[in-house]
Amino acid sequence: MTTAFHLAQFNAARLRAPLTDPTMAGFVAGLDTINALADASPGFVWRLAEGPDGDATTVRPLDPDVIVTMSVWESIEALRAFSYQSTHLDYLRRRREWFRPIAPASLVLWWIPAGRLPTVEQGCERLARVAAGPSPEAFTFRQTYPAPELTART
């Protein structure tokens, strides 16, 4: 599927303990599996992988105990299928074991031109924006917005 826009996703999670703590072992053990699943999922475009282990767990722009994920997908449907209709859901259901609630928002979605990649700074800014309420510039699965329409230049 070729579209003019792709969906950017940014998620923040406050750790209950350091990643080296035994209580986090289940989460850490699943990182490679879930990242490989994302990489192979239909509609997947890109994910943030700046750490030495090929993940983003060392990227901490919000707080030392908050980890982030960021990815790009061809569509909302592709991201939703990965999130809720794959093995990822098993880990999502266990999130309270590993993470404390983060307020006022922990997930944000937004449209970006195909071929561009979002920055961590943009993710942080969009997360702050969605906390004030969903909009076409920052939304969640509960309130989605369609991709912008291309306007012809005259």
C-alpha positions as CSV (number, residue, x, y, z in Angstrom):
1,M,0.0,0.0,0.0
2,T,1.5,3.3,-1.0
3,T,0.1,6.4,0.6
4,A,1.1,10.1,0.9
5,F,1.1,9.9,4.7
6,H,2.2,7.4,7.3
7,L,1.2,7.1,11.0
8,A,3.7,8.0,13.6
9,Q,3.4,6.4,17.1
10,F,5.1,7.6,20.3
11,N,4.5,5.8,23.6
12,A,5.9,6.5,27.1
13,A,6.0,4.1,30.0
14,R,7.2,4.7,33.6
15,L,9.2,1.8,34.8
16,R,8.3,0.1,38.2
17,A,12.0,-0.8,38.6
18,P,15.2,-0.6,36.7
19,L,15.4,-2.8,33.7
20,T,18.1,-4.8,35.5
21,D,15.7,-5.7,38.4
22,P,14.5,-9.3,38.4
23,T,10.9,-8.0,38.4
24,M,11.5,-6.6,34.9
25,A,12.9,-9.9,33.5
26,G,9.7,-10.8,31.6
27,F,9.6,-7.4,29.9
28,V,13.3,-7.4,29.0
29,A,13.1,-11.0,27.8
30,G,10.3,-10.1,25.4
31,L,12.0,-7.0,23.8
32,D,13.7,-8.9,21.0
33,T,10.6,-11.0,20.2
34,I,8.2,-8.0,20.1
35,N,10.6,-5.8,18.1
36,A,11.1,-8.6,15.6
37,L,7.3,-9.1,15.4
38,A,6.9,-5.4,14.7
39,D,9.6,-5.4,12.1
40,A,7.9,-8.3,10.3
41,S,4.3,-7.0,10.6
42,P,2.3,-5.9,7.6
43,G,2.3,-2.1,7.3
44,F,5.4,-1.6,9.5
45,V,7.7,1.1,8.2
46,W,10.3,2.0,10.9
47,R,10.9,2.0,14.7
48,L,13.3,3.9,17.0
49,A,16.3,1.6,17.7
50,E,19.0,3.8,19.1
51,G,20.2,1.6,21.9
52,P,23.1,-0.8,21.8
53,D,20.7,-3.8,21.8
54,G,18.6,-2.5,18.9
55,D,15.8,-1.1,21.0
56,A,15.0,2.3,22.5
57,T,15.2,1.5,26.2
58,T,18.2,3.8,26.7
59,V,16.3,6.8,25.2
60,R,14.9,8.7,28.2
61,P,13.8,12.2,27.0
62,L,11.0,12.6,29.6
63,D,12.5,11.2,32.8
64,P,15.2,8.7,33.9
65,D,12.5,6.1,34.7
66,V,10.4,6.6,31.6
67,I,11.2,4.6,28.5
68,V,9.7,5.4,25.1
69,T,8.9,3.6,21.9
70,M,8.4,5.3,18.5
71,S,7.4,3.8,15.3
72,V,5.9,4.5,11.8
73,W,3.2,2.5,10.2
74,E,1.4,2.7,6.8
75,S,-2.0,3.0,8.5
76,I,-3.9,3.0,11.8
77,E,-5.2,-0.4,10.9
78,A,-1.7,-1.9,10.6
79,L,-0.6,-0.5,14.0
80,R,-3.9,-1.6,15.6
81,A,-3.4,-5.2,14.2
82,F,0.1,-5.3,15.6
83,S,-0.9,-3.9,18.9
84,Y,-4.1,-5.8,19.6
85,Q,-4.2,-8.8,17.3
86,S,-0.7,-10.3,17.7
87,T,1.6,-11.6,20.5
88,H,2.1,-8.0,21.4
89,L,-1.3,-8.1,23.1
90,D,0.0,-10.7,25.6
91,Y,2.7,-8.2,26.7
92,L,0.3,-5.3,26.7
93,R,-2.0,-7.2,29.1
94,R,1.0,-7.5,31.5
95,R,2.0,-3.8,31.4
96,R,0.8,-3.1,35.0
97,E,3.5,-5.6,36.2
98,W,6.2,-3.6,34.7
99,F,5.0,0.0,34.4
100,R,3.3,2.6,36.7
101,P,0.6,4.8,35.3
102,I,1.8,7.9,33.5
103,A,-0.4,10.9,33.3
104,P,-1.9,12.7,31.6
105,A,-1.1,10.7,28.4
106,S,1.2,7.8,27.5
107,L,0.4,7.3,23.8
108,V,0.1,9.7,20.8
109,L,-0.5,9.1,17.1
110,W,-0.1,11.6,14.3
111,W,0.3,11.7,10.5
112,I,3.6,12.4,8.8
113,P,4.5,12.7,5.1
114,A,5.5,9.3,3.8
115,G,9.3,9.0,3.6
116,R,9.9,11.2,6.6
117,L,10.8,10.0,10.1
118,P,9.7,11.6,13.3
119,T,12.1,12.7,16.0
120,V,12.0,12.0,19.7
121,E,11.5,15.7,20.3
122,Q,8.4,15.6,18.1
123,G,7.1,12.6,19.9
124,C,7.5,14.4,23.3
125,E,5.8,17.5,21.9
126,R,2.9,15.5,20.4
127,L,2.5,13.6,23.7
128,A,2.1,17.0,25.5
129,R,-0.3,18.1,22.9
130,V,-2.6,15.1,23.1
131,A,-2.8,15.6,26.9
132,A,-4.9,18.7,26.2
133,G,-7.3,16.5,24.1
134,P,-7.2,14.7,20.8
135,S,-6.9,16.7,17.5
136,P,-5.8,15.9,14.0
137,E,-2.2,16.8,15.1
138,A,-2.2,14.5,18.1
139,F,-4.6,11.7,18.8
140,T,-5.1,8.1,20.1
141,F,-6.8,4.9,19.1
142,R,-9.9,6.1,21.0
143,Q,-10.3,9.2,18.8
144,T,-8.6,8.8,15.4
145,Y,-8.4,11.2,12.5
146,P,-7.9,10.5,8.9
147,A,-4.7,11.2,7.1
148,P,-4.6,14.7,5.6
149,E,-5.6,15.1,2.0
150,L,-3.1,16.3,-0.5
151,T,-4.0,19.6,-2.0
152,A,-3.0,20.4,-5.5
153,R,-0.8,23.5,-5.9
154,T,-2.0,25.9,-8.6
